[in-house]
């Protein structure tokens, strides 16, 4: 009788263990199925976002090509036939094109170009953004990085500096090929780069356009303080600045000191298309030239999908 009860107890324990294993396996399988469904849903959302982003990009480029550029925006021909937009500001403002599609466009004349360098403005931007930092040698080193010789400027750096630091690179002796390359140059670091990067472009500039420039670029290019910036902003909220005389009256600064196009956008633009909200599913960034020729209606300088 005792043996039977002992065996019965053992069977009960075994059944409990088997049941526990079945429950654990069932829960694990259920979790695995949920994760696969979540991954599938993520892939579906990503695929839809890619299609939306590329479609929106093509639509906006088409409308820009057929539109008209004013001092601060591109006016679309035929109103809002395709994108639902009548115009697109060229100051990097985030514009809602559809339920979850945002468009941004930035005129290169409203940025500081790393292709056509304005030395004084680049120096001032760094001073304004990082006044306590020791970055005095960056601009000289940046120019040394691009020139063809091996003679360093006063605060610059050529081959011997990077070799002395044991770094596995030396100056390119050629214009930058990508924006992040500046982090390799003497006087620059990742933290400072993160602060100034939004105000830099790899596209050429043909002059300066305060109507499409952000606050940091205006203060750096014109070397003005916040009070003068407010005066300028209040004026541009009413009408664009269209002459050097207007600008001087507002800021005490002249900018037409050399040949170039001022107070008007260049034909070079940074374009950004973002799909998804509240969080982004997919983004296209590109730098384009709207200069047309017999072969192409426009040119792409860079293309990034993320």
C-alpha positions in Angstrom: 0.0 0.0 0.0 2.9 2.3 0.9 4.6 1.6 -2.4 1.5 2.5 -4.3 1.1 5.8 -2.5 4.7 6.6 -3.2 4.4 5.8 -6.8 1.2 7.9 -7.0 3.0 10.8 -5.5 5.9 10.4 -8.0 3.4 10.4 -10.9 1.8 13.6 -9.6 5.1 15.3 -9.3 6.1 14.1 -12.8 2.8 15.4 -14.2 3.3 18.8 -12.6 6.8 19.0 -14.1 5.5 18.0 -17.5 2.7 20.5 -17.3 5.2 23.2 -16.3 7.4 22.4 -19.2 4.5 22.5 -21.6 3.4 25.9 -20.2 6.9 27.3 -20.5 7.3 26.0 -24.0 3.8 27.4 -24.9 4.7 30.8 -23.4 8.0 30.8 -25.3 6.4 29.9 -28.5 3.7 32.6 -28.0 6.5 35.2 -27.3 8.4 34.0 -30.5 5.2 34.3 -32.6 4.6 37.8 -31.2 8.2 38.9 -32.0 7.9 37.6 -35.5 4.6 39.4 -36.0 6.2 42.6 -34.6 9.2 42.2 -36.9 6.9 41.6 -39.9 4.9 44.7 -39.0 8.1 46.7 -38.8 9.3 45.5 -42.2 5.9 46.3 -43.6 6.0 49.8 -42.2 9.6 50.3 -43.4 8.7 49.1 -46.9 5.7 51.4 -47.1 7.8 54.3 -45.7 10.5 53.7 -48.4 7.8 53.9 -51.2 6.3 57.0 -49.7 9.6 58.8 -49.2 10.8 58.1 -52.8 7.4 59.1 -54.2 7.4 62.3 -52.2 11.0 63.1 -53.2 10.2 62.7 -56.9 7.1 64.8 -56.6 8.9 67.6 -54.8 11.8 67.6 -57.3 9.4 67.7 -60.2 7.6 70.7 -58.6 10.8 72.5 -57.9 12.0 72.1 -61.5 8.7 73.5 -62.8 8.4 76.1 -60.1 9.9 79.6 -59.6 12.4 80.6 -56.9 11.8 83.7 -54.9 14.1 85.2 -52.3 13.0 82.8 -49.6 11.0 80.0 -51.1 10.1 78.0 -54.2 6.7 78.8 -55.6 5.1 75.8 -57.3 3.5 76.2 -60.8 -0.1 75.1 -60.9 -0.6 75.6 -57.2 -1.0 72.4 -55.2 -1.7 69.9 -57.9 0.7 67.2 -56.8 2.1 67.7 -53.3 -0.7 69.6 -51.8 1.7 72.5 -51.3 1.7 75.9 -53.0 5.3 76.7 -52.1 8.3 75.3 -50.2 10.4 77.5 -47.9 14.2 77.3 -48.5 15.2 77.8 -44.8 15.0 74.1 -43.7 11.6 74.6 -42.2 9.7 71.3 -41.7 6.7 71.2 -43.9 3.9 68.6 -43.7 3.2 67.3 -47.2 0.8 64.5 -46.2 -0.4 62.7 -43.0 3.1 61.4 -42.1 5.4 62.9 -44.8 7.6 66.0 -44.0 9.7 67.9 -46.5 12.6 70.2 -45.8 14.7 72.3 -48.2 17.7 74.5 -47.5 19.3 76.9 -49.9 23.1 76.7 -49.8 23.4 80.5 -49.7 21.7 80.3 -46.3 24.4 78.0 -44.9 28.2 78.0 -44.4 29.6 76.0 -47.3 32.5 73.7 -46.9 33.0 73.8 -50.6 33.3 77.5 -51.1 34.7 78.5 -47.7 34.0 81.9 -46.0 36.8 81.8 -43.5 35.7 84.7 -41.2 32.2 83.3 -41.0 33.4 79.8 -40.2 35.7 81.1 -37.4 32.9 83.2 -36.0 30.5 80.3 -36.0 32.9 78.2 -33.9 33.6 81.1 -31.5 29.8 81.7 -31.0 28.9 78.1 -30.5 31.9 77.1 -28.3 33.3 80.3 -26.8 35.3 78.4 -24.1 36.8 75.9 -26.4 40.3 75.9 -27.8 39.5 75.6 -31.5 41.5 78.5 -32.9 43.5 76.3 -35.2 40.6 74.5 -37.0 40.0 76.9 -39.9 43.8 77.1 -40.7 44.0 73.3 -40.4 40.9 72.9 -42.6 42.5 75.1 -45.3 45.7 73.1 -45.0 43.7 69.9 -45.3 42.5 70.9 -48.7 45.4 72.8 -50.3 47.9 70.9 -52.5 51.1 72.0 -50.6 52.8 70.8 -47.4 53.3 74.2 -45.9 51.2 74.7 -42.8 49.5 78.0 -41.9 50.2 79.8 -38.6 47.7 77.6 -36.6 47.4 75.0 -39.3 48.5 71.4 -39.7 50.1 69.4 -42.5 51.5 65.8 -42.7 54.0 66.2 -39.9 51.3 67.1 -37.3 49.2 64.0 -37.9 52.3 61.8 -38.1 53.5 63.2 -34.8 50.1 62.4 -33.2 50.4 58.8 -34.5 47.2 59.2 -36.5 46.6 56.8 -39.5 45.7 59.7 -41.9 47.1 62.9 -43.3 45.6 65.8 -45.1 43.7 65.0 -48.3 45.2 67.8 -50.3 41.9 68.0 -52.1 38.4 69.3 -51.2 36.3 67.4 -48.7 34.5 64.3 -50.0 32.0 64.0 -47.1 31.0 66.3 -44.2 32.1 64.1 -41.3 35.6 64.3 -42.7 36.1 67.5 -40.8 36.3 65.5 -37.5 39.7 64.2 -38.7 41.1 67.7 -38.8 43.2 69.4 -36.1 41.0 71.6 -33.9 37.8 69.6 -34.4 36.2 66.9 -32.3 32.9 65.0 -32.3 31.3 67.2 -29.7 32.0 70.4 -31.5 31.1 68.9 -34.8 27.7 67.9 -33.5 27.1 71.5 -32.5 28.1 73.1 -35.8 27.1 70.4 -38.3 23.5 71.7 -38.8 24.8 75.0 -40.1 27.3 73.5 -42.6 26.7 72.2 -46.2 28.9 70.3 -48.7 27.1 72.2 -51.5 28.7 75.2 -53.1 27.4 78.7 -52.4 27.2 81.6 -54.8 27.0 84.3 -52.2 24.9 84.9 -49.1 21.1 85.0 -48.6 20.0 86.2 -45.1 16.4 85.4 -46.1 17.1 81.6 -45.9 19.8 81.6 -43.1 19.2 80.4 -39.6 20.1 82.5 -36.5 23.5 80.9 -35.9 24.5 81.5 -39.6 23.3 85.1 -39.5 25.2 85.9 -36.4 28.4 84.2 -37.7 28.3 85.6 -41.2 27.3 89.1 -40.3 29.1 89.1 -36.9 26.1 90.5 -35.1 24.7 90.1 -31.5 21.3 88.9 -30.5 19.7 92.3 -30.3 20.7 93.1 -33.9 19.6 89.6 -34.9 16.1 90.3 -33.4 15.9 93.6 -35.4 16.8 91.7 -38.6 14.3 88.9 -37.8 11.5 91.3 -37.1 12.1 93.0 -40.4 12.3 89.8 -42.4 9.0 88.6 -40.9 7.4 91.4 -42.8 9.5 91.4 -46.1 12.7 89.8 -47.4 15.9 91.8 -47.3 16.7 92.5 -50.9 19.7 94.9 -50.9 22.9 95.7 -49.2 21.5 99.1 -48.3 18.6 97.5 -46.4 21.0 95.1 -44.6 23.3 97.9 -43.6 20.5 100.0 -42.2 19.3 97.0 -40.1 22.6 95.5 -39.0 25.4 98.0 -39.8 27.0 95.3 -42.0 27.8 95.1 -45.7 28.1 91.8 -47.5 28.4 92.7 -51.2 32.2 92.9 -51.1 32.9 90.5 -53.9 31.3 88.9 -56.9 28.4 86.6 -56.3 24.7 86.4 -55.9 23.4 87.9 -52.6 19.9 88.2 -51.1 18.8 85.4 -53.3 18.9 81.6 -53.2 21.6 79.7 -55.1 20.7 76.8 -57.4 22.0 74.3 -54.8 19.7 72.8 -52.2 19.8 70.3 -49.4 16.6 68.3 -49.5 15.2 66.1 -46.7 12.1 63.8 -46.9 11.0 62.2 -43.6 8.2 59.6 -43.4 6.6 58.6 -40.1 5.3 60.4 -37.0 5.6 60.7 -34.1 8.8 58.8 -34.9 10.5 58.5 -38.3 10.4 55.3 -40.2 12.5 56.4 -43.2 14.5 59.4 -44.3 16.0 60.6 -47.6 18.7 63.3 -47.6 20.2 64.6 -50.7 22.1 67.6 -52.1 21.0 68.7 -55.5 22.0 71.3 -58.1 19.1 72.7 -60.1 21.4 73.8 -62.9 20.0 72.2 -66.1 21.8 71.2 -69.3 21.1 69.2 -72.4 21.8 65.9 -70.6 20.1 66.2 -67.2 17.4 68.5 -65.6 19.2 68.5 -62.3 22.2 66.8 -60.6 22.6 64.9 -57.3 25.7 65.7 -55.2 25.0 63.2 -52.4 22.2 60.7 -51.5 21.6 59.2 -48.0 18.8 56.9 -47.0 18.3 55.9 -43.4 
